[in-house]
Amino acid sequence: MKYLLSFLIVWVVGSLSAQAQDPNFHIYLCIGQSNMEGPAKIEPQDTLVDNRLQLLAAVDCPELGRTKGNWYMAQPPLCRCNTRLSPADYFGRTLVANLPQNVKVGFVHVAVAGSKIEIFDKKDYKVYLDTSAKERPWMINMANQYGGNPYERLVEMARLAQKAGVIKGILLHQGESNTGDKGWPMKVKKIYDDLLTDLNLPANSVPLLAGELVNADQGGKCASMNAIIATLPQVLPKAIVVSSKGLPAVPDKLHFSSEGIREFGKRYAEVLIQSLK
């Protein structure tokens, strides 16, 4: 009986420690390619950050004073050491401005420029990277900063974040490299389902916010993909599509300008807030 009691005490303590330490610390996972990674110039106004915004570093950045697996104030860049302004930056700012003062927002940010959505497939990522190595060595180098497996690094950091707070949603911006791929929505759903399973979250329990690509009204080179992105909620009930209409782009017509990224981040937050009403 004494041994059984000891076992139960250990089990209960372990279970409690596995739960989120602070229900008022809301965690968001950020994934995608270059427009999520951070394509836009960081300007002085972007460096002013509320201390309620936090970032769990997914890579070591000695030049920024960051070590993988530790929390820091969420000043850009959020993704890796040399990335720039991300929609997550102004998503966070807008969110904390609309949440009670006792609520904090934290990010786990893993994105790889130029990558197809397949890079986040927990089973097929290696095949994708191996077949892309010759034509996109720079993308391989980015993936290598995540130990060669961006999905696994995302899960590793998300599990660590769950010790501090509660995962409340996923921010996605990806699609340029999958333009015309009608299977994209199901690929996103698989990644979403795998993430929730690996993080011990109930199925369909958190929203996934998916941003459109540079819009046709801005001459977006991949704007045709927005019609496919629009179908995501048909296969993933918790998906919400964020409009890019009117958001300014840089001359390549693939990436948003700093102004566009700021407004996009606000829109991500606004559609989330609206969905919770």
KOLPAZA-87472 format. One line per 4 residues: number of its first residue (from 1); for each residue x, y, z of N, C-alpha, C. Coordinates in pm, whole numbers, plus 32768, in hexadecimal, padded with zeros to 4 digits. Layout:
N
NUM> X Y Z X Y Z X Y Z  ... .
//
This chain:
277
1> 8054 7F87 8000 8000 8000 8000 8057 807E 8000  80C5 8079 8050 811E 80ED 8059 815B 810B 7FD1  8182 80A0 7F88 81BF 80B4 7F04 815A 80EB 7EA0  80DC 80B9 7EAB 8072 80E9 7E53 8057 817D 7E6C .
5> 8055 81A4 7EEC 803D 8230 7F0F 80AE 8288 7ED9  812A 8259 7EE7 819C 82A5 7EB4 8192 82B6 7E1D  816A 824B 7DD9 815C 8251 7D48 80F2 82B8 7D20  8080 82B6 7D68 8014 8313 7D48 803F 83A4 7D5E .
9> 808B 83BC 7DC7 80BA 8445 7DE3 8116 8474 7D73  8173 841E 7D4C 81CF 8440 7CDE 8181 845B 7C5F  811C 8407 7C42 80CC 8416 7BC8 807F 8499 7BC7  8042 84BB 7C39 7FF5 8537 7C43 8050 85AF 7C33 .
13> 80C2 85AF 7C77 8120 861E 7C6D 8150 862F 7BDD  8170 85BC 7B9D 819D 85C0 7B12 8132 85F6 7AB6  80B6 85CD 7ACE 8048 85FC 7A7B 8033 8692 7A8A  803C 86C1 7B06 8029 8751 7B1D 8098 87A1 7ADD .
17> 8114 876F 7AE4 8183 87B9 7AAC 817C 87BC 7A15  8138 8757 79D9 812D 8752 7947 80C5 87B5 7913  806E 87E4 796C 8008 8843 7943 8046 88CE 7935  7FFE 8922 78E9 802D 89AB 78D5 803B 89F2 795A .
21> 80A9 8A37 796C 80C1 8A7C 79EA 806C 8AF9 79F6  804E 8B3A 7985 8005 8BB8 7989 7F9B 8BBA 791C  7F1C 8BAC 793F 7EB1 8BAE 78DB 7EA1 8C36 7898  7EE0 8C9B 78D2 7ED9 8D22 7898 7F52 8D41 783F .
25> 7F9F 8CDA 781F 800D 8CE9 77C0 7FE3 8CA0 7742  7FBA 8CEC 76DB 7F83 8CB3 7661 7FF1 8CA1 75F9  8004 8C26 75CB 8070 8C04 756F 803A 8BF1 74E1  8080 8C29 7480 805D 8C18 73F3 80D4 8BE0 73A6 .
29> 80B9 8B78 7357 811F 8B3D 7302 811A 8B82 7279  818E 8BA9 7245 8195 8BF3 71C7 81E7 8BA1 7163  81AA 8B7E 70F2 81F0 8B2C 708F 81D8 8B60 7002  822E 8B39 6FA5 821A 8B5F 6F1A 829C 8B73 6ED1 .
33> 8297 8BC7 6E67 830F 8BE5 6E1B 8331 8C78 6E2B  8364 8CBB 6DC5 83A7 8D3D 6DDB 834F 8DAA 6E15  82D0 8DB3 6DEC 827D 8E1F 6E21 825D 8E0C 6EB5  8261 8D90 6EE7 8254 8D7C 6F77 82DB 8D8A 6FBB .
37> 8342 8D5A 6F79 83CA 8D62 6FB0 83EE 8DF2 6FD3  83C9 8E4E 6F79 83E7 8EDB 6F8F 8434 8F16 6F1C  83ED 8F4A 6EB6 8430 8F7E 6E40 8448 9014 6E41  8408 9059 6E9E 8400 90EB 6E96 8464 9130 6EF3 .
41> 8490 91A4 6EC9 84F2 91F1 6F15 84BD 9214 6FA0  8510 9200 7005 84EE 9228 708E 8511 92BB 709F  84AF 930B 70C2 84C3 939A 70D3 84B9 93BE 7168  84E7 9436 718E 84EC 945A 721D 846A 9441 7268 .
45> 83F8 945E 722A 8377 944B 726D 835D 93B8 7291  839D 935D 7246 8385 92CF 725B 83D1 9296 72D2  842E 92E2 7308 8481 92B1 7377 8442 92CE 73FF  83D5 9319 7401 8390 9339 747E 8329 92CD 749A .
49> 8342 927E 7501 82F1 9208 751B 82C1 9204 75AC  8242 91E5 75BF 8209 91D2 7644 824C 9158 7685  826F 9163 7705 82B2 90F2 7747 8255 907A 775D  81D6 9089 7739 817A 9017 773E 8186 8FBE 76C2 .
53> 81D8 8FE8 7663 81F3 8F98 75EB 8277 8F4F 75FC  8273 8EC9 75F1 82E9 8E78 760A 8306 8E1A 7594  8383 8DF7 7584 83AF 8D9C 751A 8401 8D2C 7557  83E0 8CB0 7533 8433 8C3E 7558 8494 8C25 74E5 .
57> 8513 8C41 74FA 8575 8C36 748E 857F 8BA6 745C  856D 8B94 73D8 8574 8B0F 739C 85FF 8AEE 7368  8656 8B52 7363 86E2 8B3F 7339 873C 8B96 7392  87BA 8B72 7397 881C 8BC6 73DE 883B 8C41 7389 .
61> 8836 8CB7 73C7 885C 8D34 7384 88B5 8D84 73E2  8937 8D62 73E9 8990 8DA9 7446 8995 8E3D 742C  8989 8E65 73AC 898F 8EF4 738C 8916 8F41 73BF  88A9 8EF8 73DD 8831 8F35 7417 8825 8F17 74AB .
65> 8887 8ECF 74E2 8882 8EAA 756F 8819 8E42 758E  87F9 8DED 752B 8792 8D87 753D 87CF 8CFB 7538  8798 8CA4 758D 87BE 8C18 758E 8742 8BC4 757B  874B 8B63 7523 86DB 8B0A 7506 869B 8AD5 7586 .
69> 8615 8ADB 7589 85CB 8AA4 75F9 85B3 8B03 766B  85DF 8B81 765D 85C8 8BE6 76C6 8567 8C51 7695  8523 8C90 76F5 84C2 8CF9 76D5 8504 8D82 76D4  84D8 8DD6 7675 850A 8E5F 766A 8497 8EBB 7643 .
73> 84AB 8F3D 7658 844B 8F9D 7625 8444 8F8E 758D  83CC 8F93 7556 83B8 8F74 74C8 83D5 8FEC 746D  8452 9014 746C 847C 907B 740D 84A6 9038 738B  8484 9074 7319 84AF 9037 729B 8547 903C 728D .
77> 8581 8FD4 724C 853F 8F67 7204 8510 8EF7 7260  849B 8EBF 7242 8462 8E54 7294 848D 8DCA 7266  84AF 8DBD 71E6 84C5 8D37 71AE 8553 8D06 71C8  85B2 8D39 717B 863F 8D14 718F 8692 8D93 719A .
81> 8714 8D80 71A5 876C 8DF1 71C7 8769 8E62 7161  875C 8E41 70E0 8766 8EA7 7078 86E5 8EBB 7029  8676 8E8B 705E 85F6 8EA5 701C 85C6 8F31 7042  8550 8F57 700F 8525 8FE2 7024 8497 8FE6 705E .
85> 8447 9045 7032 83C4 905B 706E 835E 8FF4 703D  8317 8FB6 709B 82B6 8F4C 707F 8229 8F7A 70A2  81C2 8F41 7063 8139 8F60 708D 8122 8F45 7121  816D 8EE5 715A 815D 8EC4 71E7 817A 8F3D 7240 .
89> 81D5 8F95 7213 81F7 900A 7264 817D 905F 7284  8130 9081 721D 80BD 90D9 7234 803F 908D 7256  803D 900B 723E 7FD5 8FB6 7277 7FDF 8FBF 730F  8057 8FAE 7343 806B 8FB3 73D3 8049 9039 7410 .
93> 8076 90A3 73D0 805A 912A 7403 7FC4 9144 740A  7F7F 911D 73A0 7EEE 9134 739B 7EA5 90E0 7402  7ED4 9066 7413 7E93 900C 7471 7EA0 903F 7500  7F19 9062 752B 7F29 908E 75B6 7EDD 9111 75D0 .
97> 7ECD 9162 7569 7E82 91DF 7579 7DEE 91C4 7593  7DC0 914A 756E 7D33 9129 757D 7D19 90BF 75E9  7D82 9098 762F 7D74 9035 7699 7D84 9076 7722  7D50 9038 778B 7D64 906D 7813 7DF9 907A 7833 .
101> 7E1B 90D6 788A 7EA6 90F2 78AA 7EF0 907C 78E8  7EA7 901E 791F 7EE9 8FAB 795E 7F06 8F3B 78FB  7EE4 8F4E 787C 7EFB 8EE8 7816 7F79 8F0A 77C6  7FD1 8EA7 77B8 8049 8EB5 7765 8038 8E62 76E6 .
105> 8085 8E84 7680 8083 8E3C 7601 8111 8E0F 75E0  8120 8D91 75BD 81A3 8D5C 759B 81A3 8D19 7513  8217 8D18 74D2 8225 8CDD 744E 828C 8C6D 744B  826A 8C06 73FD 82CC 8BA4 73CF 82CD 8BB4 7338 .
109> 833D 8BDE 7300 8341 8C0C 7275 83A7 8BBA 7225  8374 8B67 71C7 83CA 8B13 7173 839A 8B20 70E3  83EA 8B5D 708D 83C4 8B6F 7001 8441 8B66 6FAA  842C 8B3D 6F2C 849C 8B2C 6ECF 8478 8B69 6E48 .
113> 84C0 8BCF 6E20 84A5 8C14 6DA2 84B2 8BB4 6D2C  8459 8BC5 6CCB 8462 8B7A 6C4F 8433 8AEA 6C57  8402 8AC0 6CCA 83E1 8A32 6CDD 8350 8A15 6CBB  833A 899C 6C89 82B2 8969 6C7A 827C 8941 6D02 .
117> 81F8 892F 6D09 81BA 8907 6D87 81EF 887F 6DB4  8222 8830 6D55 8257 87AB 6D74 82C9 87AE 6DD9  830B 881F 6DE9 837A 8827 6E48 834A 8811 6ED7  82C7 8825 6EF1 8290 8812 6F76 8247 878C 6F84 .
121> 8252 8736 6F1E 8217 86B1 6F29 8275 8658 6F7B  8245 8622 6FE8 829D 85DA 7046 82D9 855C 7009  829B 8526 6F9F 82CF 84AD 6F60 8319 84C9 6EDD  82E4 8524 6E8D 8319 8539 6E06 837C 85AC 6DFB .
125> 8399 85F1 6E69 83F0 8666 6E62 847B 8644 6E29  84AF 85CE 6E4D 8537 85AA 6E24 853E 8594 6D8E  84DA 8553 6D57 84D5 853F 6CC5 84D1 85C5 6C7F  847D 8621 6CB3 8474 86A5 6C77 84FA 86EE 6C7C .
129> 853A 86EE 6CEF 85BA 8734 6CFD 8625 86F4 6CA4  8629 866F 6CA0 868E 862A 6C50 867E 8648 6BBB  8601 8651 6B8E 85EB 866B 6B00 85F7 86FF 6ADE  85FF 8754 6B44 860C 87E5 6B2D 869A 8817 6B40 .
133> 86F3 87C0 6B6D 8778 87EB 6B99 87C8 882E 6B2B  87C0 87FA 6AB1 8812 8830 6A45 87E1 88B8 6A17  875E 88C7 6A0B 8728 8944 69D5 8717 89B1 6A3F  870E 898B 6ABE 86F8 89EE 6B28 8753 89D3 6BA0 .
137> 87D5 89DC 6B8C 8831 89C0 6BFC 881E 8A22 6C70  87F7 8A9C 6C52 87DF 8AFF 6CBB 876B 8AD6 6D15  8705 8A95 6CDA 8694 8A66 6D2A 86BF 89F4 6D86  8716 899E 6D53 874B 8931 6DA6 8798 896B 6E1C .
141> 87E6 89D4 6E03 8832 8A13 6E6F 87D5 8A4B 6EDB  8764 8A83 6EB0 8702 8AB6 6F12 86C7 8A43 6F63  86A2 89D8 6F1E 866A 8964 6F64 86CF 8929 6FC6  874F 892D 6FA0 87B7 88F7 6FF8 87C3 8945 707A .
145> 8799 89C2 7079 8799 8A0F 70F6 8733 89D8 7159  86D4 898B 7124 8671 8947 7178 8694 88B3 7187  8714 8892 717F 873D 8808 718C 8718 87B3 7115  86F9 87F3 70A4 86D4 87AB 702C 8643 877F 7027 .
149> 85F5 879E 708F 856A 8772 7097 8515 87E0 70D8  84E4 883F 7088 8497 88AE 70C1 841D 8882 7112  83D8 8819 70E5 8363 87EA 712F 8389 87BA 71BA  83F2 876B 71C2 841C 8736 7243 844A 87A6 72A1 .
153> 848E 880A 7269 84B7 887C 72BD 843C 88C9 72EF  83D7 88D7 7298 835B 891A 72C0 8319 88CF 7334  8311 884B 7328 82D2 87FC 7392 8325 8802 7412  83A8 87F9 7404 8400 8800 7479 83EB 8883 74C6 .
157> 83E9 88F2 747E 83D8 8975 74BD 8349 8988 74F1  82E6 8953 74A7 825B 895F 74D4 8244 8913 7555  8281 889E 7562 8275 8852 75DF 82B4 889E 7653  8323 88DF 7637 8363 8931 769E 830A 89A7 76C3 .
161> 82CC 89E4 765D 8273 8A55 7675 81FA 8A2C 76C8  81CC 89B0 76B7 8159 8980 7703 8175 8977 7798  81F3 8975 77BF 8215 8976 784C 8201 8A00 7889  81FA 8A65 7833 81EB 8AEF 7862 815F 8B25 784C .
165> 811B 8AF8 77E3 8099 8B30 77C3 8042 8ACE 7775  7FDF 8B06 7731 7F7A 8AB6 76EB 7F7D 8ADA 7657  7F86 8A75 7601 7F84 8A8E 7571 7EF6 8AB4 7547  7EEC 8B2A 750B 7E69 8B62 74E8 7E4F 8B66 7452 .
169> 7EB7 8B52 7400 7E9E 8B58 7370 7F1D 8B47 7320  7F09 8B3E 729B 7F77 8B2E 723C 7F69 8B98 71D0  7FD6 8BDE 71B5 7FDA 8C3F 7148 8026 8C02 70D3  7FEA 8C03 705D 8028 8BCA 6FE6 802B 8C31 6F77 .
173> 809F 8C41 6F38 80A4 8C85 6EB7 8100 8C36 6E5D  80C4 8BF4 6DFC 810F 8B9D 6DA2 80B9 8B85 6D27  80FA 8B6B 6CB7 80AC 8B4B 6C3F 80EF 8B74 6BBE  8148 8BD6 6BC5 818A 8C02 6B4A 81CE 8B8D 6B03 .
177> 8211 8B39 6B50 8258 8AC7 6B15 81FD 8A52 6AF4  817E 8A5A 6B1A 811B 89F3 6AF9 80AF 8A28 6A9B  80C8 8A97 6A59 8063 8AD4 6A03 802C 8A6F 699F  7FA8 8A65 699B 7F65 8A09 693F 7F50 897E 6978 .
181> 7F82 8964 69EF 7F79 88E0 6A2D 7EF2 88D1 6A73  7E97 888A 6A33 7E10 887A 6A6C 7E0F 881D 6AE5  7E7C 87D5 6AF7 7E86 877F 6B6E 7EB7 87C9 6BE8  7ED9 884A 6BDA 7F0F 8899 6C48 7EB6 8899 6CC4 .
185> 7E33 88AD 6CB7 7DE0 88AF 6D32 7DEB 882D 6D83  7DED 87BC 6D41 7DF8 873E 6D8A 7E82 872D 6DC7  7EE9 8761 6D85 7F70 875C 6DBD 7F77 87B1 6E3C  7F38 8825 6E39 7F34 887A 6EB1 7EE7 8835 6F20 .
189> 7E77 87F7 6EFE 7E27 87B0 6F63 7E79 8742 6FA6  7EC5 86F7 6F56 7F17 868C 6F90 7F7C 86C4 6FF4  7FBD 8731 6FD0 801F 876F 702A 7FDA 87A0 70A9  7F66 87DF 7098 7F17 880E 710C 7EF3 8798 7167 .
193> 7EBF 872D 712C 7E97 86B8 717C 7F0F 8678 71C1  7F7F 866F 717A 7FF8 8635 71B6 8028 868A 722C  8026 870D 721A 8052 8766 7285 7FFD 8754 7302  7F7A 8754 72F1 7F22 8748 7365 7F36 86C1 73AA .
197> 7F4A 8658 735C 7F63 85D4 7396 7FE6 85D3 73E4  8050 8609 73A6 80D4 8607 73E5 80DB 8662 7460  8081 86C4 7468 8080 871F 74DA 8012 86FB 753F  7FD6 8687 752A 7F6C 8657 7585 7EFA 86BB 7594 .
201> 7ED5 86F8 7524 7E64 8753 7521 7DED 870D 74E0  7D73 8729 750C 7CFF 86EA 74CE 7CF4 870E 7439  7CBE 86B4 73EB 7CAC 86CE 735C 7C57 874B 7346  7C7C 8799 72E2 7C31 8812 72BD 7C19 8871 7333 .
205> 7C7E 887E 7388 7C6A 88CC 7403 7CA3 895A 73FD  7CF9 8977 739A 7D30 89FF 7392 7D1F 8A34 7304  7D0C 8AB6 72F5 7CFF 8AEF 726E 7D82 8AF1 7223  7D79 8AE4 719F 7DEB 8AF6 7147 7DCA 8B6B 70EC .
209> 7E1A 8BD5 70F6 7E05 8C4D 70A5 7E62 8C47 702C  7E28 8C43 6FB5 7E75 8C37 6F3A 7E68 8CB6 6EE7  7ED7 8CF9 6ED0 7ED6 8D74 6E84 7EDC 8D5D 6DEE  7E96 8DB1 6DA3 7E9E 8DAE 6D12 7F27 8DDE 6CE3 .
213> 7F48 8DBC 6C67 7FC3 8DEC 6C29 7FAB 8E78 6BF2  8015 8EBB 6BC2 8005 8F41 6B8A 7F92 8F3E 6B27  7F33 8F99 6B3C 7EB5 8F97 6AF4 7EC1 8FBF 6A62  7E5E 8F95 6A14 7E5A 8FBB 6986 7E51 9052 6976 .
217> 7E12 9096 69D6 7E06 9129 69CA 7E8C 916F 69DA  7EF3 9125 6A05 7F7B 915A 6A10 7FD8 911A 69A8  7F9D 90D1 694A 7FED 908E 68E3 8036 9014 6915  8002 8FD4 697E 8045 8F61 69BB 8063 8EF2 6957 .
221> 80E0 8EC6 6953 8108 8E5E 68F4 80CA 8DD7 6912  80A8 8DC1 6990 806E 8D40 69B8 7FDE 8D51 69E9  7F9D 8DBE 69BF 7F16 8DDD 69F0 7EB1 8D70 69D0  7ECA 8D21 6967 7E6D 8CB6 6944 7E60 8C4F 69B4 .
225> 7EC8 8C46 6A09 7EC6 8BE5 6A77 7E5D 8C0B 6AE0  7E34 8C87 6AE3 7DD3 8CB2 6B48 7D4E 8C69 6B3A  7D2A 8C40 6AC0 7CAF 8BF4 6AAD 7CB8 8B6B 6AEF  7D2F 8B32 6AF0 7D43 8AB1 6B34 7D47 8AC3 6BCB .
229> 7D8B 8B2D 6BF8 7D90 8B4A 6C88 7D02 8B5F 6CBF  7CAB 8B99 6C6D 7C21 8BB5 6C97 7BD3 8B36 6CB7  7C00 8AC4 6C81 7BB8 8A46 6C9A 7BE6 8A00 6D19  7C4D 8A34 6D5C 7C82 89F2 6DD3 7C18 89D7 6E3E .
233> 7BBF 8A38 6E5D 7B5A 8A1D 6EC4 7AFB 89AA 6EA1  7AF6 8982 6E22 7AA0 8912 6DFB 7AD5 888D 6E2E  7B5A 8885 6E3F 7B96 8807 6E70 7BCA 8813 6EFE  7BDB 888F 6F2D 7C0E 88A7 6FB4 7BB0 890C 6FF7 .
237> 7B51 88DA 7045 7AE8 8931 707C 7B1A 89A6 70CF  7B8D 8997 710F 7BC1 8A04 7164 7C17 8A67 7117  7C1F 8A58 7093 7C70 8AB4 7043 7C24 8B35 7027  7C6D 8BA3 702B 7C36 8C27 7009 7C96 8C66 6FA6 .
241> 7C62 8C92 6F34 7CB5 8CD0 6ECD 7CBB 8D67 6EE5  7D34 8D9D 6EDF 7D4C 8E2D 6EF6 7D65 8E70 6E70  7D14 8ED2 6E4F 7D1C 8F16 6DCE 7D9A 8F6B 6DC0  7DD2 8F68 6D48 7E45 8FBE 6D29 7E1C 9032 6CCE .
245> 7D9C 9042 6CB7 7D6C 90A8 6C5A 7DA0 9132 6C7F  7DDE 9174 6C1F 7E0C 91FD 6C33 7E90 920C 6C7B  7ECD 919D 6CA6 7F4A 91A7 6CF0 7FBE 91BD 6C8E  800D 9227 6CA1 8078 9245 6C42 80E8 91DE 6C44 .
249> 8120 91C9 6BCB 818E 916B 6BBA 8209 91B4 6B88  827A 9172 6B90 82F6 91A7 6B57 82F8 9183 6AC2  8356 91B9 6A75 8354 91A5 69E4 8353 9115 69B3  8383 90B4 6A02 8381 902A 69D1 82F4 8FEF 69CD .
253> 8294 9034 6A0A 8207 900B 6A0B 81F1 8F82 6A4C  8252 8F5A 6A9D 8247 8EDF 6AEB 8243 8EFC 6B81  8286 8F67 6BA8 8295 8F88 6C35 8252 900D 6C56  821F 9014 6CD0 81DF 908E 6CFE 8247 90F2 6D2F .
257> 8227 9170 6D22 827D 91DA 6D56 826F 91E0 6DEE  82C0 9232 6E2E 82B3 9242 6EC0 8228 9271 6EE5  81F5 92D0 6E99 816D 9301 6EB2 8108 9290 6EA3  8119 9241 6E39 80BE 91D1 6E22 80C6 9168 6E8E .
261> 813E 9149 6EBC 8150 90E5 6F26 810F 9114 6FA7  8120 9193 6FC9 80E2 91C7 7044 804A 91B9 703F  8010 91E3 6FD0 7F7F 91DC 6FC3 7F4F 914B 6FC0  7F9D 90F4 6F80 7F79 9067 6F7A 7F74 902B 7006 .
265> 7FD8 904A 7057 7FDA 9019 70E0 7F60 9046 712E  7F38 90C3 711A 7EBF 90F6 715C 7E45 90A8 712F  7E40 9089 70AE 7DCC 903E 707A 7DC6 8FB2 70B4  7E39 8F71 70C2 7E3D 8EED 7102 7DFC 8EF6 718D .
269> 7E22 8F5B 71D9 7DEC 8F6A 7260 7D57 8F8B 725D  7D30 8FE1 7202 7CA4 900C 71FC 7C46 8F9A 71D9  7C6F 8F42 717B 7C16 8ED2 7159 7C0F 8E6F 71CC  7C7C 8E60 7217 7C78 8E09 728B 7C1A 8E41 72F5 .
273> 7C2A 8EC0 7313 7BD5 8F01 7378 7B44 8EF7 7351  7B26 8F0F 72D0 7A9D 8F09 72A0 7A63 8E7D 72AE  7AB8 8E17 7298 7A88 8D8D 729F 7A65 8D63 732E  7A9E 8DA9 738E 7A87 8D86 741B 7A0D 8DCA 7457 .
277> 79D1 8E25 740B 795D 8E6E 7440 78DF 8E19 7437 .
//
